[in-house]
Amino acid sequence: MTEPITADVCIVSGRVFDGRIRTADTAVALAGTRILAVGDDDHIRAHAGPATRVIDAQGGLIHPGFVDAHAHAAFAGVERLSCDLTGARTVDETLALIVDAAAATDAEWVTGGGWSHELFPEPTRQMLDELIPDRPVALSDAGHHTLWVNSLALERAGVDCDTPQPPNGHISRDGDGNPTGYLNETAAELVGRVIPPATEAEIVAGLRNAQAHLWSIGVTGWHEAILGEYNGKADCTNAYRKTIEDGSLRSRVSGALWVPPGVTVGDIPALVADFTARREENSRAGFSTTTAKAMVDGVPHGGTAALLDPYCAHAGQIGTGELHISPEALDALVVALDAEGFAMHLHIMGDRGARVALDAVEQARRTNGPGPRHHFAHLSMVHPDDARRFGPLGVTANVQALWASEDHAVVPMIGEARMRAGYPFRSLLNSGADLAMGSDWPVSPADPWLAIHVAVNRSLPGPSGPSAPLDAGQALTLTEALAAYTSGSAELVLGDGGRLRVGERADVVVATVDPFELPLDALIETGTALTIVGGQIVHELRAPSTASDLTHPEEGHR
């Protein structure tokens, strides 16, 4: 009888989710960079040799590594290494972090972000002037659609009472017409373009920092959602290529080439030629960039998402918001890039934005026939008639499920009914559409279990209990949500993977518990105990287990 191949790692006493379903299997064996075997504990133990690392999953779910289909990992890492305000829970904590960050650097500018609109509905330059009067300060909000700056930053950028309002953006002004220091959407770029961009060394350090953080929450691959100069930020492509070359970027990644705002029909031939050349150059460096990213509209909180029906009059928004690209230019862009094999990754928040984007894909299908898998991100509002179009057009819904919970800040803009009907995941799935999931980190926390909890419950826990759920009829099952964040995202942005099958790359995660055994409202308690990338353990929460720990494995179960 042939002896079983010896494994490098055996994980036993868990429960396997294979990327699509929770199976009866309890264990996985890994050899080199690949999955050697999947089965019950006895079958997997047979692959253990003297040098095999045997790990007790302690009843936790063994699942494919999460793949984040929409992240800004490079600059999330840069932000984590600068003025990171995401952890602040009060006004005083936020202000203290700003002061500490300024004291920790002698850089010309103080930059960072992550401040909360709930704590600072419309912060002013004077608040920053009191803290840091002698250096320009520019801080993005948590959503990275708004910039809070001090007076010196406005002065450096030449933004004053005579500066006209930019298209698709807004300069907040006081009663005398002077800028308050609160810049929304494209207005943020007025200051962003004079901020010294991060150096390549800083971006490389940020990318490595981001990778370590993502490993700690079970994310083994991701899609960088913008490659190009954006809102004062440097192109991070070279950082990806450098870390791929030196081997420090060990996760599987891909990226989307950035379509600049305001592109016109006349710009498209040159843009397509440039993207094609960059795709080939990046491919030779081992970096897949077969996707193009464009902003179809803005966000409803700022009145810049493109809606079918007007914003609420009491919100001061008369009208239906703005498209960031004309329907004619979007049609031409999608048709041209689709013909060259580029998938479109489109930012869409409003229901009018979704409709014109679907029209553009439909035009590409009529013109070019079958083509790449286009995906629409965010999708906070989709008309039911348009939700039914996703599946037949082959459009993947790339959803940020953490956002599908009660949001009182947007109610003055769109009203209670539209807020509660938002993020129609079930309607999109019922259309036959594929689902992928991402975080939009650092806009939102990157932890997939937070998003999965909301996808299933349509609410988030709070200090006084869970928020009132959005339309429960749009909820996903745990199986559907977990599949979207593993195999769904992997197939979309990496081309394959996201499965626990023999021969697949060994990107494997062990959860702290089996969430299928938890009440649905407790899914948020799930964490990551172990992360393996390409067969190598890169994150371990628990103390190492050895083969001797497995004599009575039930003692370690939860």
N, C-alpha and C positions, 0 to 999 in steps of 0.2 A: 504493500500500500504506500502510495506517495505521501511523504511527510508534508504537512501544511507549510506554506511559506511563512517565515518568521516576520512578525510585525515590529515596527519601531515603537508604535503607540497602540495600546488597546484601551478603549473607553467602555466600561461595563456598568451594569446596574442603573441604567437610565431608561429612557423611552425615546424612540426615534421618530422625528418628523422629517420626511425625506425631501422636503421642498414643495410637495403637493399635498400630502396627507400624513396624519399620525398613524404609524404602522404598529404592528405587534412586536417588532424588533426592539431589543433592549441594549444593543452594543454595536460598536464600530471598531474596525482595525485599520490602521494606517501604515503604509510602507513607503518610505521616501516622500514624494510630494503627492501621492495618490491614495485613494481609498482602496484598501485591499479586500475588505469583507464587511458585510452588514448582516447581523443575525442576532440570535439569542446569546446569552452570556457564555454558555458552554462552547458554542461554535467559535466565538471570538477568543476565548481563553486558549483554545487549541493553537492559536497563532502566536502565543506569548513564548518568548525564549528568555534566556538568562539576562539579556540586556534590554528586554522590552520594558518600556514604561507603561505600567498598568494603572489606569486612573478610574477611581470610583466616582461615577456621576451622582451618586447619592439621591437617586430618583429624579434627577433633573432631566429636562428635555434635551436631547442631542439633536441639533438641527444644523442646516447649512449656515454658513456665515451670512449675516445681513449684507445686502448691497444697497447703498443709498443712491437712488437714481437722480437726485437733484441736490447737490451740495456745493458750497464754495469753500472747500476744505483748506486751500492754500491761505486764503485771507482770514478764515476763521482761526487758523493757527497763528498768523501774524497778529491778529487782534488779541488772542490769548496771551501773547508775549508782550503786549503793549498795555493800553488802558482798557481793560476788560471789565465792563459794567454789568455783565449779564447776571452776576450773582447778587446784585444789590436788591434788597427788598423794601427799603425805605428811602426817602429823599436824603436823609443824613448819610446813610451808607453810600449812596451814589456820589454825593459831593466829597465824602472822605476818600473814596477810591480815586476820584479825579485828582485831588491834591496829592495823594500818595504816588500816583503814576507820574505826575509832573516832577515830584521830588526825586524819582528814581531814574530820570533821564535828563541829559543835557541837550537833547535834540532840539532843533530849531522850532519845530511844531510839536504840540501835544495832540496826539490822535488816538483814536480807538472807537469804542462804541458799545452798544448793548443796552442803552438806557430805556426805561419803560415809559410809554405814553400814559399809563395809569398813574404813575408818580409825577410825571411832568407833561400835562396835557399840551402845553405850548411854552416851553422854556425860553428864556430871554438871554441876550448877550450880556446883560448886566449881571446876571447870576454867575456867569463864568468870569466876567471881569473882576468880580470881587475875589475870586479864588486865584486866578492867574492873569494879572494885568499886563505882564511884560513879555508874553509869548503868545502867538496865535494858537487857538484851540479849535479843533473840529472833531465832533463826536457824532457818529451815526446812531440812529435809534435802533432798537432791537430788530425792526423790520428792514433796516437799511434802505429806506425810501426817503428819509428825512435826515437833515444835518443840523446840528445845534452848534453854533459858532459864537466866539466872542467878538468884541469890537475890532480887535487887531486883525483877526482873520478876515472880516469884512473889508477892512481897509486895504489889506494886502491884495484882495481880489478885486478891489475897485467897485464894490457893490455899495450903492448909496441910495439916497432918495430919488435920484434921477435914473436909476437902472430900470429898464422896462421889464415887465413880467415875461419870462421865457415861455415858449410853447410847451405844453404838457408839464408845467411846473408852476410853483407859486412862491414868491417872496413875501413872508408875513411882514406887515408894517404896523407901526404905532399910529396914534392919532395925528401926528405931524408928518406922516409919510416916510419916516425913517425905518430901515430894516430892523426887525426885532432880534435877529439872530436865528430865526427858525425858517429853514429852507426846505421846501418839499419837492420831490421828484427832480426834474431837470434843473430846478433852481439850485439844488445842491451841487451841481456840476460847476456852477459859477465860482464856487470856492474850491471844489475838488480839483479843478484843473491847475491851481497854483500850489497845492500841497505837494511837497517833494514826495515822489512815489517811493515805495519800499524798494530797497536794493535787492538784487538777486540773492545775496547771502541771507538777507532777512526773510525773503520768501521761502528759500530752501529750509531755513530753520523753522519757519512757521509750518511748512508742509510736513516736516518730520514730527513736530509737536502734534499736529492734527492727526496724523496717522496713529500715534500712540494713544491719543484720546479715543479715537474711533475703535481701536482694538479693545479698549477697556469696556466698551459697550457692545461688543460683538459684531462690529462692522468690519468686514474683511475686503470690501471693494466699494468703489463709488464712481460717480460721474461728475466731473468738475463742470459746473453749469455755465461758466463764462471763461473763455480763453481769448483775451484781448484787453486793450486798455478800456477801462470802464470807471466812470465817476472818480477820476483822479487816481485810480489804482492801476499799477503796472500789469502788463501781461505776464501771467504766471507760467506760460508754456515752457520757458527755458528751465524753470525750477523743476518741473515734472521730468523733463528730459535729463537733467543732471542727476536727479535722484534715481531715475530708472537706470542710468548708466553706471552709477557708483554702487548700485544694489541696495541703497538705504530705503528706497520705496519698494516694499515687498508685497503690498496689496495690489490687486488687479484694479486698474483704473482706465477710464476713458474721459474724453472731454468734448465740449461743444465750442466751436468757433463763433465768436461774437459778431452779430450783425449790428453795426452802429445805428443809433437812432436817426430818424429822418432820411433813411435810404429811399431813393426814388427809382422809378423804372429805368431811367438812364444810367444809374449807378450799377445795375445788376450784372451786366456782362463782365466788368472788371472785378467785381466782388467774387463772382463764381470762379474766375480764373485764379484769383488770389487764394481762395479757399482750397481749390484743387491742388495748387502747388504746395500749400502748407500741409494739407492732408498727407501728401506723398512724403514730404520731408519728415513729418512727425512719425509716420509709419516706419520709416527706415530707422528711427531712433527707438522703436518699440512702443510708441504712444499712439493709441487709436483716437483719431479726431474725425470721425465720419459723420458728425452731427453739427448742425448750425443752430445757434440760439438767437431768438429775436423776442423783443417785448411787443406784444400786440396792444396792450393797454397798461394801465397803472394799477392802483389799489383803491378799493371803495372807501377806505378810511380817509383818504385825501381827496375824494371826489374825482379821481382820475381813471378809475375803471370804466370801461365802455359798457353802458347799460342799454337795454331795449326800452325800458320805461324810465322816466326822469327820477333823479334823486329827490329826496323829501324836501319840500319847499322850506320847512322850518330849519333845515340844516344849512341854509344859505346857498345851496347848490341848485341853481336853476338850469336844468339841462340834463343830458344823459352821459356826461363824461366824455373822454377823448380816446380815440385810437392813436397809438404811437406810430402807426404806419398806415398809409391809406389802403383801402381795399384793393385798389388797382395795383399798387406796388407789392402788396402781400401776395396777390395772385401770381404776379410775374416772378416774384422771389421764390415761392414754393414750387412753381412749375419748373423753373430753371435749375434749382438745386436738386429737386427730386430727379430730374433727368440725368444729373451727374452722380446720383447715388447717395446724396446726403439726406439723412433723416432730419426733419425739423423738430426742434425742441422749443416750443412756444410758451412764453409766459402769458397766461390768460386768467383774469379774475372776473370780468363782467360777462353777462350773458350775450351782449352784442359782440364782444370780443370773440367768444366761442363760436358764434354764428359765422362771422366773416372768416375765421380761421378754417372752419369746416368747409365753407364755400371754396376756399383756396385749395384745400386738399382734394376736394371733389373735382376742381378744374384740373389739377395735376393728374388725377386718375383718368379723366377723359382724354387728356392730351398725351400722356406718357404710358398709360396702361399700368400694370402692377409695378410697385416700387418699394422703397424702404419703409420701415415702420416709423411713422411720425408720432410724436407724443406731445400732449398738451399738459402743462404743469399748472397746479393750483386749483383752477376750476371751482371757485367759490360760488358762482352762480351759472347755471346752465338751464336754458328753457327746456321743458320736457320734450318738445318736438326735436330739439337739437341733440338731447341725450340719446335719443333713438338712432341718431346718425353715426355715432362713434363706431359701433361694431361693423356695420356694412362698409364703412370707409376704411376700416383697418387702423383706426387711430387708437393708440394706447393712452389711457388716462394715467398720468404720472402725478399721483396725488400726495399732498402733504397732510396726512390724516390728523395730525395733532391740532390743526386749525378747525376741525369740524366739531367745535364745541361752542357753547354760549359766548357771545362777544358783545357786551353791552356798548362798547366804544363805537361800534359800527351802526347801531340802531338809529341814532339821529340822522345818519346819512341815507340808509336804505329802508329803514323801518323794521319792526319786529317780524313781520311775516316773511320778508325776503331773507332775513338773517336765519330764521329757523328752518327754512326750506333749502338752505345752502349745502354745498358739498354732497351732491346726489350720487353717492357711490353705488347704491343698489341699482339705480336706473341705468348708470353707465355699464355696470356689469351685465344687467339684463339685456342690454343692446347687443351683447356679444363681444364687447370690448375687452381687451386684456388690461389688467391693472398692474401698475408698478408703484412703488412707494419711495419717497425720499423725504428729507427733513428741511431742506433749504437752509441748513446750518451755515452761518451763525444767526440767520434770521430767527430760527427756532432751535431749541435743544436737539441734539442729534440722536438721542436715545430712542431706538426703534420701539421699545416696549411702551413708552409714553404714547406714541402715535398709534400703536396697535390697540392699546386700551381705549383710545378715543374712537377709533374706527369701529370698534365693537359696541361701545357704550354710548357714543355720541355725546359724551360729557366728560368733564375732568373733576377729580376730587378737589375740594377746597377746605379752608379752615372750618367752615360751617357745614361741610358735607358736599356731595357732588352737585355740580351745576345742573340746572334743568336741561334735559337732553334736547338736541335738535331732532328733527323728524326721525323717529326711531325706525320708520319703514325704510330708511336709507342706510341702515347699519349693515356692516359685514359680519360674517361669522369669524371666529378665531382662526379657523383653517384658511379662509379666504384672505384674511389680513396677513397672516404669517406667510402664506404662499406669495402674496404680492411683494413682501419685503425681502424675499429670498429668491426663488426661481423667477418670479415675475420681473423683478428689477434686473437680475443677472442676465436673463435672456434679452432684455431690451437694450441695456447699455454696455454689456460685456460680450454679448453674442452667444453665450452659453454659460453653464454652471448653475450654481444655486440649488444643486441636488446632492443628496447623499446616496450615491450609487457606486458600485464597484467600477474603478477606473477613472472616476471623476477626480479633479484636483481636490486635495485635502484642505479645504477651507471649512472648518468645523467649529461649532460653538456648543458649549454646554451651559444651559441656563441653571440658575440657582434652584429652581423648582420646575415641576411640570405644570405649565399654566392651564393645561386641559383639565387638571384636577382642582383648579381654583374656581371660586365663584367669579362670574364675569366682571363684577365690580371690583375685584381684587387683582386684575391682570397687571395693574401698574406696580404691584409688589415684585414682579418678576425682574431678575437682574441677570448679569452675565458672570458665570463662575470661571469659565475657561474659554480662551480663544486660540485657535490654531490656524495659521496662514501657511499654505503650501507645505503642510506636514510639520511645521515648527510651532511650538508653543510660544506665543507672544504675550499672553496675558493670563494670569492665574490668580484667582481671588482666594481660594482655599489653600491650606497647607498641603504640600504634595502627598499623594497617596501612593503606596507601593503595593506589590502583589500580596504582601502579608496583611494588608488592610482588608483583603477581600475574603478572609476566612469566614467571617460572619457579616456579609455585606448589608444585611437588613439593619444592622446596628447604625449604619450611616444614613439610612433613608429618612426623608422628611415626611 
